[in-house]
Amino acid sequence: MFEAKSLECVRDDRLLFNDLSFAVAESEVLQIEGANGSGKTSLLRILCGLRLPEAGQVLWQEESIISNREDYYASMVYIGHLPCVKGDLTVLENVRSLLDTRSLSLSNEQIEVALAKVGLASYEDVPGKALSSGQRRRILLAFIELSQAKLWILDEPLTALDVQGVTLMESMIMEHKQAGGSVVFTTHHGMQLECEMSSVQLGRRSRG
């Protein structure tokens, strides 16, 4: 479904990785591993089409994501490690704003169900600036839940989450996998998933 072929990335005149190849099938979870500065975030940005590699290409359904951009972006959702939550918008408005980026128009009731699932029931009218960092992260979890994307690309998805939030994120990934979706993620924290999980190790260019 999703494939990286012979990717090369250079940052500040330093080679982060080259000849990096891997594939992600339906219902597969892939963890990108590596030390700080090894290029994990740069790789995710390449996978999302936000940065061009120095060499190689990313394929979606056997077509380049550059030429197949419309279908790819309709099928993929990317969440960076910094929460893109606007302080002056309410929780409900923030979720709706994020859904607008995917041209999705959902009812307040649908959004409220997702907010309840991620622990933000009754927070619909609370402004983003009044939330803790963990609660802001949960807004993104609600967005992911509603995104209808087949492929999730997540950079440090456990950042700022408490124990219950980590468990929630893990269960959401498992549900997405069981529904036929795929996930590519990085994390400095241990992800406890009750399933087989592939990995790509930056710095050693290995595949687990």
C-alpha positions in Angstrom: 0.0 0.0 0.0 2.8 2.4 1.0 6.4 2.2 0.0 9.7 4.2 0.5 12.3 3.4 -2.2 16.0 4.3 -1.8 15.5 7.5 0.2 18.3 9.8 0.9 18.2 12.8 3.2 20.8 15.5 3.9 20.4 18.2 6.6 22.9 21.0 7.2 25.4 19.2 4.9 25.2 16.0 7.0 23.9 12.8 5.5 21.2 11.5 7.8 20.3 8.3 5.8 20.6 7.0 2.3 19.4 4.0 0.3 16.5 3.6 2.8 13.7 1.3 1.7 10.7 -0.2 3.4 7.0 -1.0 2.7 3.9 -0.8 4.8 1.0 -3.1 4.0 -2.6 -2.8 5.1 -3.1 -3.5 8.8 0.6 -3.0 9.5 2.2 -0.8 12.2 5.8 0.4 11.6 8.0 2.2 14.2 10.8 4.5 13.0 13.6 4.2 15.6 16.8 6.1 16.0 18.8 8.4 18.3 18.1 12.1 18.5 19.3 13.8 15.3 19.2 10.6 13.3 16.5 12.0 11.0 13.2 10.5 12.3 11.2 13.7 11.9 12.9 14.5 8.5 11.9 11.0 7.3 8.3 11.5 8.4 8.1 14.9 6.6 9.5 13.2 3.4 6.8 10.4 3.8 4.2 13.1 4.1 5.4 15.0 1.0 6.3 18.1 3.1 10.0 17.7 2.2 11.6 16.3 -0.9 14.3 13.6 -0.5 17.7 14.1 -2.1 17.2 10.8 -3.8 14.5 8.1 -3.9 10.7 8.3 -3.9 7.6 7.5 -1.8 4.9 5.5 -3.4 1.2 5.2 -2.5 -0.7 2.4 -4.2 2.4 2.0 -6.5 2.3 5.6 -7.7 4.6 8.5 -6.6 2.9 10.6 -3.9 4.0 13.6 -6.0 1.9 12.6 -9.0 -0.8 10.9 -6.9 -1.0 13.8 -4.4 -4.8 14.2 -4.3 -5.5 10.6 -3.5 -2.6 10.3 -1.1 -3.6 13.3 1.0 -7.2 12.0 1.1 -5.9 8.7 2.5 -3.1 10.0 4.9 -3.2 12.0 8.1 0.0 13.4 9.6 0.4 14.6 13.2 3.6 16.3 14.2 5.1 16.3 17.7 3.9 19.8 18.4 0.1 20.2 18.9 -1.4 22.5 16.2 -4.2 23.7 18.5 -5.3 27.4 18.4 -5.7 29.0 21.8 -8.5 31.4 20.8 -10.7 28.5 19.4 -12.8 26.3 21.5 -12.1 22.5 21.6 -15.0 21.9 19.2 -13.9 24.7 16.9 -10.3 23.3 16.9 -11.5 19.9 15.9 -13.7 21.4 13.2 -10.8 23.5 11.9 -8.6 20.4 11.7 -11.3 18.5 9.8 -11.6 21.4 7.4 -8.0 20.7 6.3 -9.4 17.3 5.0 -12.6 18.8 3.6 -14.6 16.9 6.1 -17.9 18.3 7.4 -19.2 16.4 10.4 -22.0 17.1 12.8 -21.4 18.5 16.3 -22.8 15.2 17.6 -20.1 13.2 15.7 -17.4 15.4 17.0 -18.7 15.2 20.6 -18.7 11.4 20.5 -15.0 11.5 19.5 -14.2 14.0 22.2 -15.9 11.8 24.8 -13.8 8.9 23.6 -10.5 10.8 24.1 -11.5 12.1 27.6 -12.8 15.6 26.6 -16.5 15.2 27.2 -18.0 18.5 28.3 -14.9 20.4 27.1 -16.5 21.4 23.8 -16.7 25.1 24.6 -13.4 25.4 26.5 -10.9 27.6 24.7 -7.6 25.9 23.6 -5.5 28.3 25.7 -7.2 27.0 28.9 -6.2 23.5 28.3 -3.2 21.5 29.5 -0.6 20.3 27.0 -2.1 16.8 27.5 -5.6 18.0 26.8 -4.4 19.7 23.6 -2.8 16.5 22.5 -6.2 14.8 23.1 -7.8 17.2 20.6 -5.5 15.7 18.0 -6.5 12.2 19.0 -10.1 13.2 18.4 -9.2 14.5 15.0 -7.3 11.3 14.1 -10.4 9.3 15.1 -12.6 11.4 12.8 -10.1 11.8 9.9 -11.2 8.7 7.9 -7.6 8.3 6.8 -6.2 4.8 5.9 -2.6 5.8 6.8 -1.7 7.5 10.1 1.8 9.1 10.2 2.5 10.2 13.8 5.6 12.0 15.2 5.9 11.3 18.9 2.2 10.7 19.5 2.7 10.0 23.2 4.1 13.4 23.9 2.4 15.1 26.9 0.0 12.3 27.5 -0.6 10.8 30.9 -0.8 7.1 31.6 -4.5 7.0 30.6 -3.7 9.0 27.4 -0.9 6.6 26.4 -3.3 3.6 26.9 -5.9 5.4 24.8 -3.4 6.1 22.0 -2.3 2.5 22.0 -5.9 1.2 21.8 -6.7 3.6 19.0 -3.7 2.3 17.0 -4.9 -1.3 17.6 -8.4 -0.4 16.5 -7.1 1.3 13.4 -5.0 -1.8 12.5 -7.9 -4.2 13.1 -10.0 -2.1 10.7 -7.4 -2.5 8.0 -5.6 0.8 8.5 -1.8 1.3 8.8 0.4 3.4 11.1 3.9 4.8 10.9 5.2 6.4 14.0 8.2 7.6 16.0 8.4 7.7 19.8 10.9 8.0 22.6 8.5 6.2 24.9 7.7 2.5 24.9 4.6 1.6 22.9 2.8 -1.4 24.4 0.9 -2.9 21.4 -0.5 -6.4 21.5 0.5 -7.1 17.9 3.5 -7.7 15.7 5.2 -4.5 14.8 7.8 -3.8 12.2 10.6 -1.3 12.7 13.1 0.8 10.7 16.3 1.7 12.5 17.9 4.9 11.4 21.6 4.9 11.7 21.9 1.2 11.1 19.5 0.9 8.2 17.9 -2.3 9.4 14.5 -3.8 9.2 12.8 -5.7 12.0 
